[in-house]
């Protein structure tokens, strides 16, 4: 029998060569947001993962993590959301002003980003200017097709909270979250999600200071997104480095998992922090001054661990291939590049 280490392929780069490219309104007028698309370059039809970035974070900071996922045969689409955007700041120039990012005021209302995510998924299916058009005619990746019948929604930090809100129907007229969406909201979603992933999701600063619309109810098994859920947490996320923790207890991964109905999975990277899955070379203030982090400079271990968990879960939920997820649940020593704690699945795997 092969050793667990030899069979833990999801934690290594996959067989496909990934490529990260960007598209915005100047190339495709109908695209709702500037996008980073990380895709296999081999011809084929691939499931699609929408990945929503965290507060004060640029989508390109996740390129290494999403390249790992794409190398295993998935197309990752990461929009640049509004909470670091402004009319005077182009996404490509944000890297030069990390201090401005750090000092920006948190908008406690998430309705615009919820609506923008729904608009994005509706845009995917646009036959003339949607995702397939971008892959073929903008990126010139001949034969690379999005399989929109297999679509997952994921997000990190505040983006994880937004992903849950979208999946739960919050912000829609008549949705469980109450309240009307912004005037620009289309309330349309041409394709449906089949899996939900929260990477160290955070609902706010505390139980009393949740984002609006509020996702967490603080009642076990009270959230039913209508699809399997994977919640990934970090052991250092709730810890302080002088200011408030980046993933406060009570509104972080543990509460999200506790409130989800099955099928659901929960895994914690014991020795890593809230931003340890970002690329190397992010601005100093983001890497060192915002969140407790692993001090051993092993961010690649965190990225491969989270990327592998995502791949195993996506294969199980989108492709009905449970082999890798079952191996993860066994969690033998040496399986993953990071120590996996609280490894549990309820009615999945």
N, C-alpha and C positions, 0 to 999 in steps of 0.2 A: 504493500500500500504506500502511495506517495506521501511524503511528509507534508504537514500543513503549510510550511513555509514554501515548499516547491509548488503548491497549488494555489497560493494566494495571489493569483495574477491580477486581480482587480486593484491591488495596491502598487502595481508597477505600470509603466506606460503601456498602453494597448497597441494593437497591430496597425492602427491607422495613423498616418501622419497628419497632425492637426495644423490648422492655420487660423490665426486671429485677424479679422479685418473689420473695418469700420464703415458705416454708412450713415448719412444724415439727409436733411431736407434738400441740400444742394444737389444731391444725386437722385434722390427719389422723393418728390414733393409730398407724397401721401404718407410717408413713414411718420408715425406719431411722435417718436423720440429718436435722438441719436442712438445708434446701436453699435455694440461690439458683438460680432458673430464669430464664434469659434467652432469650426466645422472640420470633419474629416475631409481630406482632399481626394480620396478614392471615390470613384463612381459608386452610387448606391442610394437607397432611400433610408433615411435615418430618423429615429424619434427625435423630438425637439424638447429642450428644457429651457424655460424662461427663468432667468436668474436675476433677482432684484438686489441691488447693492445696499450696503448699510449707510447710516447717516455719516456725512462728512467723507464719504469714500467715493472714489471714481471707479467706474466699471472696469477700466483697464487694469486696476490693481488685482483683479481676480484672473488675469490671463493664464497664469500657470495652473491654478486650480481647475479652471474650465478646460484648459488644453488636456489635462489628464482625463477628464470626463469625455471629451471629444475623441480622444485617441482610442476609446473603447466603443466607438460607433454611435455617438449622439451629437446632435447639433445644439450648441448652447447659445442662446440669444440674451444678451445683457443690456437692457436699456439704461441710458443715463437719466436718472430721475431729477425732479425739480429742486430737491433740497440742497443741491450745491450748484444749481444753475442760476443765471441771471442774464438779463438782456445785454449786460456789458462784459460777460465772461464767457469765452469760448471754452469748450471742454478741453481742448488740447493745450490750453494755457494754464489750466488750474494747477498743474504740477509745480508751477513756479511760485505759487502763493499759498503754501501750506498753512501759514499762520492765519490767513484770512479764512481758510476752511475751518480751522480749529475754533475760531471765535464766532462763527456764524450762529445765529439764534435758531434754536429748535422750533420748527413749526409744529404745534401739537395737533394739527388737523391733517389727516392723511387722505381725505376724499379725492383730491386731485390726482394723487399717485395711484389710488385704487382705480379710478376711472381711466387713467392713462394705460394701465396694465390691460384693462378690458379692451380698450381701443387697439392696443398692440396685437392682441390675439385675434381680433376681428380682421386687422390688416393682414395677418399671416395668409389668410385664405384669398386675398385679392389676386385674381388670376393675371391681371395686367401689371400691377406694381407691388405685389406681395413678396413673401419670403422666397418663393421659388424663382421669381423674377430677379431678385437681388443676387441669389446664388449663381444663376446662369448668366445674366446679362450685365451685372455690375462687377461681380467677383470673377466671372468667367471660369467657374468651376463646372465644366461639362459633365453631366451625368450625376451630379450631386443633388439629391432631391430631399425636401422635408416631408416626413411622414406625419401629417397633422392628425392622423387617427390615433397617434401615440404621443401625447403631449403631457409634460409635467411642469409644475410650477414650483419654484424654489426661491429662497431669499435668505440673506444674512442680516442679523441684527434687526434694525428697524425694517429692512426689506423683508425679513422673515415674518414680521408682524403684518406687513402689507400683503404678503402672499396668503397668509391665513385669512385676512379680511376679504380678499378677492374670492378665495375658495368658499368662504361662508356666505357670500352674497351680501356683505355689509356695504352700505352706501347706496344700494339700489333702491329705487322707489318700490316700497312693499317688501324690501329685503329685511332679513332678521336684525340688521344693525340699526334700522330706523333712520329717519332723516333723508332728505332729498340729496342727490348728487349735485355737483356743480352744474351751472347752466349748459356747459359744453358737453356734458355726459351723453353718450349715445345709448347707454344701457344695452349695448349689443355685444355679443360674444359669439363669433361665427364658429368657433371650435371649442371643445370642452376638454378640461383637464382630467387626467386619470390618476395622477399621483401628486403628492404635496411633500416638500422637504423644507424644514426650517433649520438653518445652520446658526446655532446659538441665537435663536430669535429673542427679541426684547420688545416688550409691550409698552415701556415707558420708564420713568425714573423710579416709580414706586407703585404700590397698589392704588394709592390715591391720585396718582398722576399718570394715568394711562393716555396713550394716543387716542384721538377720536377718529373714527368710531371705535369704541372699546371692543377688543376681541375677547379678553379674558373675563370669565364670570366668577372664578374662584369656587367653582363647584365641579367635583370630579365627573368626568365623562359627560360634560355639558356641551361640547363642541362637536358637531357632526359635519365635516366638510364634504362628505359623500364620496370619499376616496381614501386609499391607504395613505398613512402619514409616517414620515421618518423625521424625528427630532434629534439633531446632533447638538450636544452641549460641550462646553469647555470647563475644566476644573478650576481654572484661574479667573474665569469671567466675573464671578461675584466678589472678587477680592479688590481692595483699594490700593491705589498708589499715591494717595494724597487727596484726591477729589472723589466724587461718587464713582462707584464701580461701573464698568461698561455694561455688565449683564447682572443687574441687581437681583438678589434672591427675592422670590415672590412674583416676579414678572419675567422670569427667564425660561430657559429650556425645560426645567423641571415642571413648572406650572403648565406650560403648553402641552407637554406630554400627558400630564395627569388629567387634563381637561378633555383630551381627545377621546372619542369613542374608537374602539377597534374597527378595522385592523390598524395597528400602530406599532412603531419601533422606536427605541430610544437608546442612544449610545453617547457616552461622554469621553472626550479626550482628556484624561486625568491631569496631565502635566502641561497643558497648553492654555493660552489666553484667547481673548475675544477677537483679536486681530492677527493671530499667528498663522492664519491661512492665506494672508495677502502675499503678493509678490515680494521678493527681495528688492531693495532699493526704493521703497516708498519713502516719502518725506520723513525726516527725523522726528518731527513733532507727532506724527501719526504713529510711527513705529514704537516710539519710546516714551511719550508723554501722556498718552490718552488712556491706555489700558494696561493692567498687569500682563506680563508676557513671559514666555519661556526664555531664560537667559542663556541657553546653550547654543543659540544660533542654529536651531534645527527646524526652521519653518518648513523645509521641504518634507520633513516627516509628517507634520500636521497637514500639509496640502495633500500628500499622497494618502494619508489615512482618511481624510474627509472625502477626497475624490473617490477612493475605493469604496467607501460606504455608500456614496451616492450611486456609483455604478452598480453595485450589488443590489441595491434597492430598486433602481430603475429597471434592471434586467428582470427582477421578480415581478414588478407591477406592470411594466409596459410590454415585456416580451414573454412573460410567463415562464421564465427560467429562474428557478429558485436555488440552483446549486451554490452560487457564491454567497447568497444571503444565509443559507443554512450553515456554511462554513464560518461565516462571521459570527453567527449566534453561538457556535461552539467555542469561539474565542480561545483557541489554544495558544500557549506561549510562542512568541515569535511570528504570529500570523500577520500582524499589522506593524507598520513602522512606528506607531505611537501606542502607548498603553491605553487600551479600550476598557472603560469602566461602565458599570450599570448597563451592560449589554442585555437588552430585553426586547422581545417582540410579542405582541398580543394578537393572536389569530392571523399571523402572517409568517410565512417561512416554514 
